[in-house]
Amino acid sequence: MTDKKGSAAPRLGFVPDCEYLGDWPAVEPGGDRSRAGLTSALVATVVFLTAIAPLATDMYVPAFPRVARDLSATATQVQLTLTTFFVGMALGQLIGGPVSDQRGRRRPLIAAVLVMALASVVCALGGTITIMMAARFVQGFAGGWAMVIGRAVIVDLATGAHLVKVLNVSAGVGGIAPVVGPLLGAVILQLSHWRVSFWVVAALGLAMTLAVLLAVPESLPPERRHSGGLRAFAVAGRQVLGQRRYVGYLLVSGSAMGALFAYVATSAFVLQSMNGLSPIAYSVDFAANAGGMTLAALVAARLAGRVATRKVILVGQVMALAAGVAMLIGAVWFRTPLLLAVVCFFVLMTAQGLVGPNGGALASAEVPDHPGTGSAVLGFVQWVAAGTIAPIAGLGGEHTAVPMALLMIGGAAGSMIGLLVLARPGARGQIGQRRLAP
């Protein structure tokens, strides 16, 4: 994208935790957009939008055994409701950003949160697992669409260091949701029915709509929109996927995400159905594991510039692999004792805090000419991996952890192959481009 004089607009570079950024954001020379419309209310609204995915998932996970019983569904069928949600979310993020570049931000964002609220109502009322799967797909698609446009609004209104600061603050505050979500879901289960969690998400969707109406302006006026859309995105996508080291780091992050969601999809059955934990106790453990992942990510951030990022990733991969092997031994020979499961889950989640963010950062560093496309493809692969793994983890039913343990091992091993083989130092892709040192 160029300005009216034809000069190229400066590129933004990689921004953590943002699924879509225009590869060539329009920046007016000498302008400070962050002062024009980036208010505290707007930032809070974007954080609100970012929290919907973990809330819509983590509030629901503690109820898996009850959902299976109430809807006469198998463990795999219940886990497919995660798959459809994650696939919808991946597609929503992949498509929503480019479309909003063409048509503006505000109206598509309002439509997305309303559709998400409506899909949540269908989830709350659905009487069959098939209806639940379909509604969860729509819920995920609309939620992903809303998330990516919300962050694009921030990109429209802020630049440089201020942009990075705001996005990191948003990500940090949004990290509370994975801790609060399961606890809130467990309280709902304790006091009421699992369907109430979807009514809560629907109410949050309406609250988000009101917040957008009051706090989010149209941040992309017609003169700054472009017609490239999905076609331009597809061309850039082919270019980034031609980079071998980028694909390697894509495998690092995608495989790690798959191992993580083998845990998310199956842990309720392992800890509740097999070991007798109550929904409250399970949710406390889930929240503690999310806290371990957050703490590891903060430690990794402190180590940046002091310890090679690839070494930090490798430590996390070894931890995840060890957790998977221990889980498999416990599942095959010792009937998955509670203490072993709790420790393995904590180690796996903590490892993800070392692998996921760093793998994503190095992936985007490999495609400096297409930071937005690189981040979008990365987010798509991660969420598709999460959705694909979820039902596979439940193939053994509610009373075995063997499939989950094998997926944990496979995810850790695949992640290591991405790091040590495809993304090894000196590996070259199809297109020679400047690369940033890890």
VENCORHU-V621318 format. One record per residue. BURIAL is + if it has 24 or more other C-alpha atoms within 12 Angstrom, else -. Layout:
BEGIN
burial:BURIAL
burial:BURIAL
END
This chain:
BEGIN
burial:+
burial:-
burial:-
burial:-
burial:-
burial:-
burial:-
burial:-
burial:-
burial:-
burial:+
burial:+
burial:+
burial:+
burial:+
burial:+
burial:+
burial:+
burial:+
burial:+
burial:+
burial:+
burial:+
burial:+
burial:+
burial:+
burial:+
burial:+
burial:-
burial:-
burial:-
burial:-
burial:+
burial:+
burial:-
burial:-
burial:-
burial:+
burial:-
burial:-
burial:-
burial:+
burial:+
burial:+
burial:+
burial:+
burial:+
burial:+
burial:+
burial:+
burial:+
burial:+
burial:+
burial:+
burial:+
burial:+
burial:+
burial:+
burial:+
burial:+
burial:+
burial:+
burial:+
burial:+
burial:+
burial:+
burial:+
burial:+
burial:-
burial:-
burial:+
burial:-
burial:+
burial:+
burial:+
burial:+
burial:+
burial:+
burial:+
burial:+
burial:+
burial:+
burial:+
burial:+
burial:+
burial:+
burial:+
burial:+
burial:+
burial:+
burial:+
burial:+
burial:+
burial:+
burial:+
burial:+
burial:+
burial:+
burial:+
burial:+
burial:+
burial:+
burial:+
burial:+
burial:+
burial:+
burial:+
burial:+
burial:+
burial:+
burial:+
burial:+
burial:+
burial:+
burial:+
burial:+
burial:+
burial:+
burial:+
burial:+
burial:+
burial:+
burial:+
burial:+
burial:-
burial:-
burial:-
burial:-
burial:+
burial:-
burial:+
burial:+
burial:+
burial:+
burial:+
burial:+
burial:+
burial:+
burial:+
burial:+
burial:+
burial:+
burial:+
burial:+
burial:+
burial:+
burial:+
burial:+
burial:+
burial:+
burial:+
burial:+
burial:+
burial:+
burial:+
burial:+
burial:+
burial:+
burial:+
burial:+
burial:-
burial:-
burial:+
burial:+
burial:-
burial:+
burial:+
burial:+
burial:-
burial:+
burial:+
burial:-
burial:+
burial:+
burial:+
burial:+
burial:+
burial:+
burial:+
burial:+
burial:+
burial:+
burial:+
burial:+
burial:+
burial:+
burial:+
burial:+
burial:+
burial:-
burial:-
burial:-
burial:-
burial:+
burial:+
burial:+
burial:+
burial:+
burial:+
burial:+
burial:+
burial:+
burial:+
burial:+
burial:+
burial:+
burial:+
burial:+
burial:+
burial:-
burial:+
burial:+
burial:+
burial:-
burial:+
burial:+
burial:+
burial:+
burial:+
burial:+
burial:-
burial:-
burial:-
burial:+
burial:+
burial:+
burial:-
burial:-
burial:+
burial:-
burial:-
burial:+
burial:+
burial:-
burial:-
burial:+
burial:+
burial:-
burial:+
burial:+
burial:+
burial:-
burial:+
burial:+
burial:+
burial:+
burial:+
burial:+
burial:+
burial:+
burial:+
burial:+
burial:+
burial:+
burial:+
burial:+
burial:+
burial:+
burial:+
burial:+
burial:+
burial:+
burial:+
burial:+
burial:+
burial:+
burial:+
burial:+
burial:+
burial:+
burial:+
burial:+
burial:+
burial:+
burial:+
burial:-
burial:+
burial:+
burial:+
burial:+
burial:+
burial:+
burial:+
burial:+
burial:+
burial:+
burial:+
burial:+
burial:+
burial:+
burial:+
burial:+
burial:+
burial:+
burial:+
burial:+
burial:+
burial:-
burial:+
burial:+
burial:+
burial:-
burial:-
burial:-
burial:-
burial:-
burial:-
burial:-
burial:+
burial:+
burial:+
burial:+
burial:+
burial:+
burial:+
burial:+
burial:+
burial:+
burial:+
burial:+
burial:+
burial:+
burial:+
burial:+
burial:+
burial:+
burial:+
burial:+
burial:-
burial:+
burial:+
burial:-
burial:-
burial:-
burial:-
burial:+
burial:+
burial:+
burial:-
burial:+
burial:+
burial:+
burial:+
burial:+
burial:+
burial:+
burial:+
burial:+
burial:+
burial:+
burial:+
burial:+
burial:+
burial:+
burial:+
burial:+
burial:+
burial:+
burial:+
burial:+
burial:+
burial:+
burial:+
burial:+
burial:+
burial:+
burial:+
burial:+
burial:+
burial:+
burial:+
burial:+
burial:+
burial:+
burial:+
burial:+
burial:+
burial:+
burial:+
burial:+
burial:+
burial:+
burial:+
burial:+
burial:+
burial:+
burial:+
burial:+
burial:+
burial:+
burial:+
burial:+
burial:+
burial:+
burial:+
burial:-
burial:+
burial:+
burial:+
burial:+
burial:+
burial:+
burial:+
burial:+
burial:+
burial:+
burial:+
burial:+
burial:+
burial:+
burial:+
burial:+
burial:+
burial:+
burial:+
burial:+
burial:+
burial:+
burial:+
burial:+
burial:-
burial:+
burial:+
burial:+
burial:-
burial:-
burial:-
burial:-
burial:+
burial:-
burial:-
burial:-
burial:-
burial:-
burial:+
burial:-
burial:-
burial:+
END
